[in-house]
C-alpha cells in the first residue's frame, strides 16, 4: 500500500485532515492506540518507574478525550487543557497513520491538527521547573509558535538548573528546519538524540563519523542510534559504544522513543552512559519485537535481567 499511495517506505509525511480520513478508510483492520513520539517516551519512562509529565494540545473531540485518558491511565501528569473552539479553529486532534511492511519498516502519515496550536503560553512553567530533564520532540518543531515554546521551555529549565534534551525525530523535520535546529542544539540543548540519517542531515556531512564529531562539539551529550549497529554516545568528547539488544524486528515504530526513555531514565538515576544506553537498547528492542509503539513486556524485569553470554 505505501508505494501505491505514493508513499516512500520508512519516511514521515505531513498530511491534511482530508488525507488522513481517506487513508484511514483504506485500512482493513486498523489497530488504534494512543501515540505521539514524546507521549510514547513518557509512557515507556513511566513503565520504567519514572515520574513523568506531558505537555501538548488536543481538541475537544473523541480522539482528544481518548488520548488524555490514555496518558492518565499510564500514570502521566497531563496538565494541558484541551483547546476551546476559539483556539482550535476547526483543527481536530492530531493523528498519525502508520503502515508497516513485512520487513518491519514503518511509513508515517501525520496530521498535526491541534498540535500546531501549542505555543509559549502552553508551557507549564511549574512542570518544567519540577522536571529533572525536559524532553523536546522534533516532530512538533514545524509551527513558529511551537519553536517559541521550545525556547521558552529551555530557558525555564536552565534557569531552574535543569537539563534540556531534544530529539531530531526525522530527517524530514531536519531538512525543513536545519538552521533553527542547529541554533537550538548549540544554544539551548544539553542532550541531543538522533539516528544516523538525522544527524548526517543536520550537519550535511558525508559520513556518520564527521557528523558525530560536529555534534560532540555542540552539545554536552549526544546520543546517536544506528539500528542493528547499536548506538554511540559522546559526553564531553568521550565516546561510548553501545551494542544493540538482540531482537526480531516486527515493527520499527517507536524504537527511538523507547530508546530515549530508557536512556533518560538511566541518566536521571545517575547511571553510567554505558548503562543508560543498555537500558535504552532493551526498551527499543522490546518495542520493535511486536506491532505498536508501546511495550507489552515488563521493562523493569527485562532491565534487571543479567546479560546472557
N, C-alpha and C positions, 0 to 999 in steps of 0.2 A: 503493500500500500504506500509506503513513503515515496518511492520513485514515481508511482502512478499519479500521486497528487503533487508532483513537482518538488518534493522534499529532498534534502540532502541528508542521508543517514548519518547519525552522530552529531547533527547540528541543532541549534536552537534558533527559532524564527519567531519574531513578534507578529501577532495576528490581531485582527479586529474581532469584535463580538460576533458578527455575522459569520465569519470564517470559523470561529470556534464552534458555533452552533451547527454549521454544515458538516464539519469534521466529526463532531460527536454523533451526528445522525448516521454516519457511515460505520460506526463501530458496532459490531455484532454482540459482543459480550464485554462491555467496558467494566473495568474494576475501578471504583471511585474511592478515594481516601484523602484525608487532609494532607496538605503538602506545602510546597514553597521551600526554597533552599534553606533559608535561615530557620524557618519553622521546623524543618527536618532536623537541623543541627540541634535546636533546642530540645526536641523530643529525645534524640539519642543521648544528649548530655544528661537529661533528666533520668533516663534509664540507667545511666552510669552513676547516678547518685548526686548529681549537681543540682543546685537550686538555680532555676533559670527564669528569665522574663523575656517576653517578646513584644516588640513594638511594630505595628503595621496596620494599615487601614483596610476595612472591609465595608461593603454596603449593607444596608438593612434589607437583606433578602435571604432566601433559604440557604444558599451556599455560605453566606456570611455567618448565619446562626450556627450552621454545622461546623464551620471552621473554628469559631470561637469555642464551641462546646468540646471540640476535639482537643484543642490546646489545654483547656481547663482539666479535661479528663486525664491528660498526660502529666498533670501536676505543674503546669507552667503558668506563671503570673502573666496575665494579659490585660493591661490597664487601658489600652486604646479603645475609645468608644467607636461604634460603627458610624459611618458617615450619614448625616441627615440629608434630606433631599436637596438642600441648598448647596452642599458641598459635593454631593455625588454627581450632580449634573448629568444624570442619565447613565452613569457608569455602574455596572454591576460588579459583584465580587470577582476578583481575578481567578483564572483557572489555567491549567497547563495540560494539554492533551499530549500524552507520551506514547509513542509507538515503539515497540520492542521487536527487533528482528531475531531470527533463530540463533544468531551468534551473540546475543546479549546486548547488542548496540541499541542505545535509546535515541530517538529523534523527538525533539520537544517543539511544540507549537504553543506559544504563550500569549494569552490575552491578559494584559496587566490591569485593565479595568480600574477598580477603586484604589489599587496600589499607587496609581500615579498622583493621587491627591495627597499622599504623605509628604509633609513639609516640616520646616523647623519647629512650628508650634506643636507638632505631634510628638516631639522628642520629650519623653518624660524624664525631666532632669533628676528627680529623686531615684528613679530606677537606674539611670546611668551612673550616678554617684555611688549607688549601693553595689554595683556590679564590679567584681574584680577585673573582668575583661568584657569590653563592649565589642561585639562582632558585627561587622557591616557586610551586607550581601551585595555583590557587584551587579546582580540582575536588576536591582532596584535603582541603579545609578542613572537611568535614562532621563527622567524628568528633571529639569533645573531645580525645582523645589526639593526634590529628594537629595540632590547634590548639596544643597544648602543644609539640609537636615543632617547629612553625613558629617559635614564640617562642624556643625553645632554640637552634635553628639561627641565628636572627637575632642572639641575644646572643653566641654563639660567634664569628660572623663579625665583628661590630662590635668585640668585644674584641681581635680579631686585626687590626683596621684594614681590614677588607674591606667590600665593598658587598653590600647585600641588595636583590633585585628580587622583585616579586610580580606575577603575572598574575591578574586577577579571573576569567578563564576563561569565565564565562557569567552572564547576568542571573539565571538560576535560583539560582546559588550566592550571588550578591549579595543577592537577596531573602530568602534563608534566614538569612543571617548579616550583615546590614548593620552593626549596631553593632560587631560584632567586627572586620569588615573595616575600618571607619573607624578603630577604635583601632589596628589593626595598621598601616594606612597612615601614620597620624600619628605613631606611636611606635616602629615597628620597621623600616620600609621606606624605602629611599633612592630606588628606581626603581619606578614603577607602570606596568604595561601594562594597557590596557583598550580595548575598542572603544566605539563611540558609545553603544550601548544599555547597556552595562555601567556606564559612567561616569555616565550620566544616572540609572540606577537607584541607584547608590551614593549620590549626593547628592540624589536625588529632585527633580531640577531640571527646569524647564520647557524648557530648551534646552541644546544642546551647549556653547555659549559660557559659560553660567552654571556648568555642571559643570567646564569647563576652568579657569575662574577659581578655583573652590574647590580643585581638586586641586593646582593650581600653588602653593597656599599650604601644602599638607600635606606634599608630598614634594619632594625635591631635583630629581628629574627625572620628569616624567610623559610617557608616550608613548601617544598615543591614535590608534587606527586608525579609518578611516571608509570602508572598502571602496573603491569607484571614485573617491571624493573624495581618496584618498591618506591621509596621516597628519599629525599635528601633535605636536610635542614642545615641552614647556615646561621649561626648565632655569633655575632661579633667577629665574623670571618671564619669561625671554626666550623668545619664540615662534619656532619654526622650522616652516614648512610644507613638506611633502614630497609630491611627486607620486607617484601610483600607477604602477607599471611596466606598460606595455601587455601585455595577455594575453587569451586566450579562457578563460572560466570553464567548466570541465567538472565540477569537484568542489571545493567550498569547504572541505572537511575539511583541517585542519592549517594553514590560512593564517596564523592568529595565532601558532601555534607556530613556523612558519618565519620569520615576520617578527621575532619576539622573538630567535630565534637569530642572524639576520643583524645586527640592531641591537646585540645584546650582544657579538658578535664584534668588530664595529667599535669599540665602546666600549672593550673590553679592549685593543685595539691602539692606543688613543689617538687615534682618528679624530674628526673634527668631527661634531656632531649631524646635520648635513645628510647627510654621507657614511654615517653609521650607518643613517639612515633609507633612504638609497638602497639599501644592501646588504639591509636587511630587506625592502624592497619587491620587489627582484629575487628573493629567496628565496621570498617569498609568491607572486609571480606564476608562478614555475615550478611550485610545488606545486599550484596550483589549475588548471593547464592540462591535468591528466590525473587519472585516478582514483587515490586513495591519498594518504596524508599524507606520504610520503617523496619527496624529489626524484629524478628519473630522469636529469637532465642534470648536467653538470659545473658545479657552482655557482661554483667559483673562476674558471672560464673566463668564465662569464656576468658575474660581478662585475668582472673585469678588462677586459671588452669596453667600448670607448668608447661613450658615449650617442649615439644617432643624432639627426640634425636639429640 
